[in-house]
Amino acid sequence: MAILSNEQVERLYDKNAGIYDRLVSGFRWAGLGRWRRDLVNRLELKAGDHVIDLCAVTGANLAFLLERVGPSGKVTLVDLSQGMLDQARRRAKRLRASNVEFVQSDVAAFRFPSETSAVISTFRLEMPPDYAAIIERASAALPTGGRMALLGLKHPERWPRWLIEIGIFATKPFGVSREYEEFRPWLPARRELNELHFREFLAGCAYEFVGAKS
């Protein structure tokens, strides 16, 4: 499988929208909910802030983000897949949240609002080939001191090849293939922002990054 085009990504994620949360259930057993909450906490959001969630899929970060920005704040979810955003709308309705905006867009073309306070992206910014330009534009939209938080999968350099092949097979429903091995979003994020936090975990197949604009 080669690097997917926007059209292929949109079709794949529209197709899997209804079962996406079940597909990631294995990650929840590993602590996914805790990782998301901890990452949101590292953004140090305040009541009234406007946070942008890039590649938001079904809005799994939404409850944590709303808890921090409060009813006076705003959360904007951006995703290429309308099917995923439909699932996110259902989540917002269950949370009785009226301060959520849903934007169907290629994240590379998304225009960040002037009142952007923070940016977060979890488990999808490793896929757009132009991730470096996306991070550059997101960083430029932040105010001084504004933070960006990234969480995702990475190539586990210390794993044996056979185990990597199993990992690729297990994540195939998300469009993952060997062609994404060299994608490292935290590197352009380090160039654009002051690194506050970075760690690799799950034996090197996952990472999280938090940086602030100077």
Secondary structure, DSSP 8 states (H G I E B T S, - for coil): -----HHHHHHHHHHHGGGHHHHTHHHHHHTHHHHHHHHHHHTT--TT-EEEEET-TTTTTHHHHHHHH-TTSEEEEEES-HHHHHHHHHHHHHTT--SEEEEES-TTT----TT--EEEEESSTTS-TTHHHHHHHHHHHS-TT-EEEEEEE---TTS-HHHHHHHHHHTGGGT--GGGTT--THHHHHHHSEEEEEEEETTTTEEEEEEE--
